[in-house]
Amino acid sequence: MSQETNQETAEQLTPEQLKKRRDDLISYYKNQTLVLEAQFKYESVMADIEEQRVKRMTMIMRQAQMAAPPQEEEEEEVDSLTPDPTPEPEATQPKERKLKTS
């Protein structure tokens, strides 16, 4: 239905009116292009800023990891220093004593 309306209006316009309408559309698109270019520049700058923030945070995390002692080695050292909580089976059962026979 809207196509029919558009076709009817296009048929009713004179060539001068069509030329004026085209010129108006071209002018509108040129103005919008300026706005869109400014928006593109703004978005690009914002993306660059976010990228630099990510890089900075990554470097901070790496420096913190390098400065911190490794956790795995500490746990292994603590384990080797503490005795096992489970006693050996030989130590828990009394040994059988043998009497001397003369």
N, C-alpha and C positions, 0 to 999 in steps of 0.2 A: 504494500500500500504506500509506503514511504517512497519507494522507487517510482511509482506512478506519479506521485506529487512532484518529485524531483525532475522527472522527465517533462511534465507539463510546464513547470516553471522554466526549464531550460529552453523549451520550445517557444515560450512567450517572450523571452528576453531578446532584445535586439543585439546585433553584433557589437554595438558600442557599450551596451550594458554588460555583455559577456567580457569584453576587454577590461572594463572597469573592475568587474568582479575578480578577474584573474590577477589584475594588478594589486587589488586589495589583499588577495590571498598570498601573493608573493611577498608583499610588504609584511603581512602578519608572520609568515614563516621566517623571514629574515630577522624580525624582532625576536621571535622565539628562539632562533638559532643563537643569538647573542646571549640570551638567558641560559640556554642549555650549555653553551660553551663555558659560561661562568660557573654553572653548577658542576660541570665535568671537572674543571680545574679545582674547585673546592673539594669535590669527592676524592680526586687524585691526591691532593695534599693531605687530606684526612687519612687516607689509606697509607700514605708514606709515614705519617706520624705514628699510626698504630703499628706498622711494621717495625719501626725503630724502637717502640716500647717493648715489643716482643723480644727483639734482639737484646735489649738492655736487661730485661728480666732473665733471659736465658743465661747471659753472662754472669749475672749476680748469682744465679743458682749454681752455675759451674764453679764459681769462686768459692761459694759456701761449701760445696761438696769437696773441693780440693783442700780447704782449710780444716774440715772436720776429719777426725780420725775414722778409719774404716770400722764399721760396726761389726762385721763378720769376724775379723781377726780378734777383736776384744772378746767376743762370745766364746771363741775357741780357746783362748788363753784362760779364761775363767773356768771353763769346763775341765781343762787339764789340771788346774790347781786344786779343784775341789774333789774329794774322794767320791766314788760312786755310792749312792745311797743304798744300793742292794748289796748285801754281803755275799761273799762267795759261798757256795754250798758246803765246802769242806770246813769252813770256819764255824758254821752254825751247828753242825752235827758233831757230837763228841766222838773222839777217836776210841776205838776199842782197845782196851788195855790187856796186855798179856802178862800173866804171872810167870815168874821164873820157877822152873822146876829143878830141884836139886837131886 
